[in-house]
Amino acid sequence: MDRHNYGDLIEARLRDPESLRRALRDRRRRDLLGEDGNLLIVAADHTARGMLAVGGDPLAVADRFTLLSNLVAALSLPQVDGVLASADLLEELALLGALEGKLAIGTMNRGGIIGARWELDDRLTAYDSDHVEEFGLDGGKVLLRIEPTDPGVARTLEMVAAITTELSDRRIMCLVEPLPYLKDNAGRARLDTSVEELVRVVAIASGLGSSSAYTWLKIPAVDRMAEVAGATTMPILMLGGDPGDRADAVFGLWRAAMAQPNVRGLVAGRALLYPSHGDVVHAVTAAASIVHG
């Protein structure tokens, strides 16, 4: 992508806004699974809930030209199966032609703005099930962070169960990201890294909705992946996060976890789009070697 393409995108928003919706809806589709049954999905839904930091840069993901350039570079590789993003990015990528023959998964509940007091009340603020279907998306993704004291979690749990049912009724993948959380003394939410708690939330997420037929899970890779993956028969995609200077260790966890029969690939964002060495193609190619061999 260059500045000329970026300028055309801005002009399209001004002069022909329907072109963004049309590009997404009319793009060339593909089957969900390839020959090996594994998926490498690039995640780009961070901005919709205000998550912009990478390493020591609090606004690394904020520059839209850089983000789109990195996404276009990643999606140009045949080993990348698709992208997970909010409507703004999916429409922009579609207009740029980057989603032809790629999977497009729409993020749904982005209301848990990072750092907010209501952060764990992850409400529906992006796609809903009707629009996932209308625009021909290949799946919808929901975040479910479970913390035992926050009343917003109960509302989120109920909403995620309803979305799971709605997408299953439409025969569309529902990608559920269940994560155990704790609150510190100041009331701030933080990830609980206990493997036991991760197993528990995987079990909870597996039982959501009136059908589990189209449910996939998105969870972290951990050392005891056999226990975590063994808590469900559902397909699992591993998340990436911001590995910082631990990229080698994270890639090692991904590689080891792929030995589990229901671990079927990655949904990784900042680890691939903003690698510490700066080479997006190199990072994505390394991830593809793990997922697709």
C-alpha positions in Angstrom: 0.0 0.0 0.0 1.2 3.5 -0.7 0.0 7.1 0.1 -1.9 7.2 -3.2 -4.0 4.2 -2.2 -4.5 5.7 1.3 -5.7 9.0 -0.3 -8.2 7.1 -2.5 -9.5 5.4 0.7 -10.1 8.7 2.4 -11.8 10.1 -0.7 -14.0 7.1 -0.9 -15.2 7.7 2.6 -16.1 11.2 1.6 -17.6 10.8 -1.9 -18.7 7.2 -2.1 -19.3 5.7 1.4 -21.4 2.9 0.0 -18.3 1.6 -1.8 -16.9 0.4 1.5 -19.9 -1.7 2.3 -20.1 -3.0 -1.3 -16.4 -4.0 -1.3 -16.8 -6.1 1.8 -20.1 -7.7 0.8 -19.0 -8.5 -2.8 -15.5 -9.7 -2.2 -14.4 -13.2 -3.4 -15.1 -15.8 -0.7 -13.3 -19.0 0.2 -14.1 -22.1 2.4 -13.4 -21.7 6.1 -10.8 -24.5 6.1 -8.0 -25.3 3.8 -6.5 -28.7 3.1 -4.7 -29.1 6.5 -7.7 -27.8 8.6 -5.5 -25.1 10.2 -5.9 -21.3 10.2 -3.5 -18.4 10.5 -5.6 -15.3 11.1 -4.1 -11.8 11.6 -5.9 -10.0 14.5 -6.6 -6.3 14.1 -9.5 -5.5 16.4 -7.4 -3.8 19.1 -8.2 -0.2 18.2 -11.9 -0.7 18.7 -11.5 -0.9 22.4 -8.6 1.5 22.7 -5.7 -0.9 22.9 -3.0 1.0 21.0 0.3 0.2 22.8 3.1 -2.1 21.7 6.2 -2.4 23.9 7.1 1.1 25.2 5.1 3.0 22.6 1.6 3.8 23.9 0.3 4.8 20.4 2.0 2.3 18.2 -1.2 1.0 16.6 -2.9 4.4 16.4 -1.4 5.4 13.0 -3.9 4.0 10.5 -1.6 4.1 7.4 1.0 2.0 9.2 -1.6 -0.4 10.5 -3.2 -0.9 7.1 0.2 -1.2 5.4 1.2 -4.0 7.8 -2.1 -5.7 7.3 -1.9 -5.6 3.5 1.7 -7.0 3.7 0.5 -9.8 5.9 -2.6 -10.6 3.9 -0.5 -10.7 0.7 1.1 -13.9 1.8 -0.8 -17.0 0.7 -0.2 -18.8 4.0 -2.3 -16.2 5.8 -5.9 -17.3 5.8 -7.6 -14.1 6.8 -8.1 -11.3 9.3 -10.1 -10.5 12.5 -11.1 -6.9 12.7 -13.8 -4.3 13.4 -16.0 -3.0 10.6 -13.8 0.1 9.8 -10.7 -2.1 9.1 -12.6 -4.8 7.3 -14.2 -2.3 5.0 -10.9 -0.5 4.4 -9.1 -3.7 3.6 -11.9 -4.9 1.3 -11.7 -1.6 -0.6 -8.0 -2.0 -0.9 -8.5 -5.4 -2.4 -6.7 -7.2 0.4 -9.6 -9.5 1.4 -10.0 -11.3 -2.0 -10.1 -15.0 -1.2 -9.4 -14.4 2.5 -11.5 -15.0 5.6 -13.0 -12.0 7.2 -14.0 -12.4 10.9 -15.9 -9.5 12.5 -15.2 -8.6 16.1 -18.4 -8.0 18.1 -18.2 -6.9 21.7 -15.6 -4.1 22.0 -17.3 -2.1 24.8 -14.8 -3.1 27.5 -12.6 -0.1 26.8 -9.1 -0.8 28.2 -8.5 0.9 31.5 -12.2 1.9 32.0 -14.0 1.1 35.3 -16.5 -0.9 33.3 -13.8 -2.7 31.4 -15.1 -6.2 32.1 -18.7 -5.2 31.0 -17.8 -6.1 27.4 -20.9 -4.9 25.5 -21.8 -5.3 21.9 -20.4 -2.2 20.1 -19.1 -3.5 16.8 -20.8 -6.2 14.6 -24.0 -7.9 15.6 -25.1 -11.3 14.2 -27.4 -9.8 11.5 -24.6 -7.8 10.0 -22.0 -10.6 10.2 -24.4 -12.5 8.0 -25.4 -9.5 5.8 -21.8 -8.7 4.8 -20.8 -12.3 4.2 -18.4 -12.5 7.1 -16.9 -15.9 7.8 -17.3 -15.6 11.6 -18.0 -13.4 14.6 -15.6 -13.1 17.5 -16.7 -12.4 21.1 -14.5 -11.6 24.2 -15.5 -13.2 27.5 -13.4 -12.2 30.5 -14.5 -14.0 33.7 -13.8 -12.3 37.0 -15.8 -13.4 40.1 -16.7 -10.0 41.6 -17.6 -7.8 38.6 -21.4 -7.6 37.9 -20.7 -6.7 34.3 -19.4 -10.2 33.7 -22.8 -11.7 34.2 -24.3 -9.4 31.5 -21.4 -10.3 29.1 -21.8 -14.0 29.8 -25.5 -13.8 28.9 -24.8 -11.8 25.7 -22.0 -14.2 24.5 -24.4 -17.1 25.0 -27.0 -15.4 22.9 -24.5 -14.5 20.2 -23.2 -18.1 20.1 -26.8 -19.3 19.5 -27.5 -16.6 16.9 -24.4 -17.4 14.8 -25.0 -21.1 15.1 -28.5 -20.7 13.8 -26.9 -18.9 10.8 -24.3 -21.7 10.5 -21.5 -19.1 11.0 -18.4 -19.6 13.2 -18.6 -18.0 16.6 -15.0 -17.5 17.9 -15.2 -17.1 21.7 -12.2 -15.8 23.6 -12.6 -16.9 27.2 -10.1 -15.5 29.7 -9.8 -15.6 33.5 -9.3 -12.2 35.1 -8.6 -10.8 38.5 -8.8 -7.3 40.0 -5.9 -5.7 41.8 -6.2 -3.6 45.0 -7.1 -0.5 42.9 -9.9 -2.3 41.1 -8.0 -2.6 37.8 -8.6 -5.7 35.7 -5.7 -8.0 34.9 -5.2 -11.4 33.3 -5.1 -14.4 35.7 -2.3 -16.5 34.4 -3.4 -19.6 36.4 -3.7 -22.7 34.1 -6.4 -24.1 36.4 -8.5 -21.0 35.9 -7.9 -21.1 32.1 -9.1 -24.7 32.1 -12.2 -23.5 34.0 -13.2 -20.7 31.6 -12.6 -23.0 28.6 -15.1 -25.4 30.2 -17.6 -22.5 30.8 -17.3 -21.2 27.2 -17.8 -24.6 25.8 -21.2 -24.8 27.3 -22.6 -21.5 26.1 -25.5 -21.1 23.8 -28.2 -23.5 22.5 -25.8 -25.1 20.1 -22.0 -25.6 20.1 -21.8 -26.8 16.6 -20.1 -23.7 15.2 -18.2 -22.6 18.3 -14.4 -22.1 18.1 -12.3 -20.9 21.0 -9.4 -18.4 21.1 -7.1 -18.8 24.1 -3.5 -18.3 25.1 -0.9 -20.9 24.6 0.5 -22.2 27.9 3.0 -24.8 29.0 0.3 -27.2 30.1 -1.6 -27.0 26.8 -2.7 -30.7 26.9 -4.8 -29.9 30.0 -6.3 -26.8 28.6 -7.1 -28.2 25.1 -8.3 -31.4 26.8 -11.1 -29.5 28.5 -13.0 -29.2 25.2 -13.5 -30.8 21.8 -13.9 -27.5 20.1 -11.3 -26.2 17.7 -8.9 -23.8 19.3 -7.0 -20.9 17.8 -4.2 -19.5 19.9 -4.0 -15.7 20.6 -0.9 -13.6 20.3 -0.8 -10.5 22.4 2.2 -8.2 22.7 5.1 -10.5 23.4 7.6 -7.7 23.9 11.1 -9.2 24.2 9.6 -12.7 24.7 8.8 -13.4 21.1 11.0 -16.5 20.8 9.3 -18.0 23.9 5.8 -17.2 22.6 6.6 -18.8 19.2 7.9 -21.8 21.1 4.7 -22.2 23.0 2.7 -21.9 19.8 4.8 -24.6 18.2 4.5 -27.0 21.1 0.7 -26.4 21.4 0.0 -27.4 17.8 0.6 -31.0 18.8 -2.8 -31.1 20.5 -5.4 -32.4 18.0 -8.0 -29.6 18.5 -5.4 -26.7 18.4 -5.8 -25.6 14.8 -3.8 -22.4 14.5 -3.4 -18.8 15.5 -5.2 -15.5 15.7 -2.3 -13.2 16.3 -2.0 -9.4 16.0 0.7 -7.3 17.5 3.2 -10.2 17.7 3.0 -10.4 13.9 2.1 -6.8 12.8 4.5 -5.0 15.1 7.4 -7.4 15.7 10.4 -6.1 17.7 12.6 -6.6 14.7 10.2 -4.6 12.4 9.9 -7.2 9.7 6.2 -8.1 9.3 6.7 -10.5 6.5 9.4 -12.4 8.4 7.2 -12.6 11.6 4.2 -13.8 9.6 6.2 -16.3 7.6 7.6 -17.8 10.9 4.1 -18.1 12.3 2.9 -19.7 9.1 5.6 -22.4 9.3 4.1 -23.3 12.7 0.5 -23.4 11.6 0.8 -24.8 8.1 4.1 -26.6 8.4 
